């Protein structure tokens, strides 16, 4: 292994640790903080997001083998309940809870599909669920913002990203590799839960 590849791996490992332990959700922020901690703040030899994701899985297997599978199962159960609640909006699970890399700071992220984000806001109000209105940005190839609603379900944070009805035919690029983001419907989440019996 060359010095450059060793350095990239060390930055990826430190970034993974920071994301899991400190709840950093932005890959760029984690990379720069990791490089600074390693005493090389101006390096351009930064790992890819997918390299960091691979190191998160390794970190969890090494240091959270007794807790992470239970945490993941719990988050997927909460996600399924939320998906059933929002079934009228054709929900899809995305992100760390779907990928299997969720940790104590991970949000449950659902993509919803509707004619208007107001329909989701009215649904939340009707159910008496307090929420914070935010936005999610995706590069498509220009930066596009989608409304999102953040609320708490017990101790868990759920983020609903609202897309148009026809947007179910495509998926925004994944922050990991730029390929279309993986999405799972209710049936697929039930299958994941059955496979991950704890």
Secondary structure, 3 states (H helix, E strand, C coil): CCHHHHHHHHHHHHHHHHHHHHCCCCHHHHHHHHHHHCCCCCCCCCCCHHHHHHHHHHHHHHHCCCCHHHHHHHHHHHHHHHHHHCHHHCCEEECHHHHCCCCCCCCEEEEEEECCHHHHHHHHHHCCCCCEEEEEEEECCCEEEEEEEEEEECCEEEEEEEEEHHHHHCCCECCCCCCECCCECHHHHHHHHHHCCC
